[in-house]
């Protein structure tokens, strides 16, 4: 399957338009348009701005926005941007190695602290610090 850039370039060429035409129609800078067509996400803004650029480009060349967004995952350099552009296409990596060990360690420490807190409260029992003092008359 084609990447986003390949898809957009193909749609632009099929519409008989140049990058300059798209620039004038959408008012998107030539640099951004070229970065879109070459899948150069390092030089593109993230989030709503990127989605807006893709939407404007798709309108200019009569391309389907959802199709374009689905193709973004075929670009190798999309990962940092895809979370903000189309989160349902992004599946975060599972924790592994040191991250997993650290998570297990934190869970064990938290559980131990909870157990210690409940035992110290239970050990105060009758006449303990939690009981009100009775005054003799």
C-alpha positions as CSV (number, residue, x, y, z in Angstrom):
1,X,0.0,0.0,0.0
2,X,1.1,3.5,-0.7
3,X,2.3,6.0,1.9
4,X,0.4,9.2,2.5
5,X,2.9,11.2,0.4
6,X,2.7,8.8,-2.5
7,X,-1.1,8.9,-2.3
8,X,-1.3,12.7,-2.2
9,X,1.2,13.1,-5.1
10,X,-0.7,10.5,-7.2
11,X,-4.0,12.4,-6.6
12,X,-2.4,15.7,-7.4
13,X,-1.0,14.5,-10.7
14,X,-4.3,12.8,-11.6
15,X,-6.0,16.1,-11.0
16,X,-3.5,17.7,-13.4
17,X,-2.2,20.2,-10.7
18,X,1.3,21.2,-9.7
19,X,2.6,21.9,-6.2
20,X,2.4,25.6,-7.1
21,X,-1.4,25.2,-7.9
22,X,-2.0,23.5,-4.6
23,X,0.0,26.2,-2.8
24,X,-2.2,28.9,-4.3
25,X,-5.4,27.0,-3.7
26,X,-4.8,26.0,-0.1
27,X,-2.3,28.7,1.0
28,X,-0.1,25.9,2.5
29,X,3.6,26.7,2.1
30,X,5.5,24.9,-0.7
31,X,7.8,23.4,2.0
32,X,4.9,21.8,3.8
33,X,3.5,20.5,0.6
34,X,6.8,19.0,-0.4
35,X,7.2,17.5,3.1
36,X,3.7,15.9,2.8
37,X,4.5,14.4,-0.6
38,X,7.8,13.0,0.6
39,X,6.5,11.7,4.0
40,X,9.0,14.0,5.8
41,X,7.1,14.2,9.1
42,X,10.2,15.7,10.9
43,X,9.5,19.0,9.1
44,X,5.8,19.0,9.6
45,X,3.8,20.2,12.5
46,X,2.0,17.7,14.7
47,X,-1.6,17.4,15.8
48,X,-4.5,19.5,14.4
49,X,-2.2,21.5,12.1
50,X,-1.0,18.4,10.3
51,X,-4.5,17.0,10.0
52,X,-5.8,20.4,8.7
53,X,-3.0,20.5,6.1
54,X,-3.9,17.0,4.9
55,X,-7.6,17.9,4.8
56,X,-7.0,21.0,2.8
57,X,-4.7,19.1,0.4
58,X,-7.3,16.3,0.0
59,X,-10.1,18.9,-0.8
60,X,-7.8,20.5,-3.4
61,X,-7.3,17.3,-5.3
62,X,-10.6,15.6,-4.5
63,X,-9.0,12.9,-2.5
64,X,-10.7,11.0,0.4
65,X,-9.5,12.3,3.8
66,X,-10.1,9.0,5.6
67,X,-8.2,7.2,2.9
68,X,-5.3,9.6,3.3
69,X,-5.2,9.3,7.1
70,X,-5.3,5.6,6.9
71,X,-2.2,5.7,4.6
72,X,-0.2,7.7,7.1
73,X,0.6,4.5,9.0
74,X,2.6,3.1,6.1
75,X,5.2,5.8,6.5
76,X,8.1,4.8,8.8
77,X,8.5,8.3,10.2
78,X,4.9,8.8,11.4
79,X,4.9,7.4,14.9
80,X,5.4,10.7,16.9
81,X,2.7,12.4,14.8
82,X,0.1,9.7,14.4
83,X,-0.9,9.8,18.1
84,X,-2.2,13.3,17.6
85,X,-3.4,13.2,14.1
86,X,-5.4,9.9,14.2
87,X,-5.1,8.2,17.6
88,X,-7.1,5.2,16.7
89,X,-4.4,4.2,14.2
90,X,-1.7,4.3,16.9
91,X,-1.2,1.3,19.1
92,X,1.3,2.1,21.8
93,X,4.1,-0.4,22.3
94,X,3.9,-2.8,25.3
95,X,6.2,-2.2,28.2
96,X,9.2,-4.5,28.2
97,X,12.6,-4.9,29.8
98,X,13.5,-2.3,32.4
99,X,10.2,-0.5,32.1
100,X,8.3,-3.7,33.0
101,X,10.6,-4.4,35.9
102,X,10.2,-0.9,37.2
103,X,6.4,-1.2,36.9
104,X,6.4,-4.4,38.9
105,X,8.7,-2.9,41.5
106,X,6.4,0.1,42.0
107,X,3.3,-2.1,42.3
108,X,5.1,-4.3,45.0
109,X,6.2,-1.2,47.0
110,X,2.7,0.3,46.8
111,X,1.1,-3.0,47.9
112,X,3.5,-3.3,50.8
113,X,2.8,0.2,52.0
114,X,-0.9,-0.4,52.0
115,X,-0.5,-3.7,54.0
116,X,1.7,-1.9,56.5
117,X,-0.8,0.9,56.9
118,X,-3.7,-1.4,57.5
119,X,-1.8,-3.6,60.0
120,X,-0.6,-0.6,62.1
121,X,-4.2,0.7,62.3
122,X,-5.5,-2.7,63.3
123,X,-2.8,-3.2,66.0
124,X,-3.9,-0.1,67.9
125,X,-6.9,-2.2,69.2
126,X,-8.8,-1.4,72.4
127,X,-7.1,1.2,74.5
128,X,-4.8,2.1,71.7
129,X,-4.1,5.6,70.4
130,X,-7.2,5.6,68.3
131,X,-9.6,5.1,71.2
132,X,-10.9,8.1,73.2
133,X,-9.7,8.4,76.7
134,X,-12.2,7.8,79.5
135,X,-12.2,10.0,82.5
136,X,-12.8,8.5,86.0
137,X,-15.1,10.4,88.3
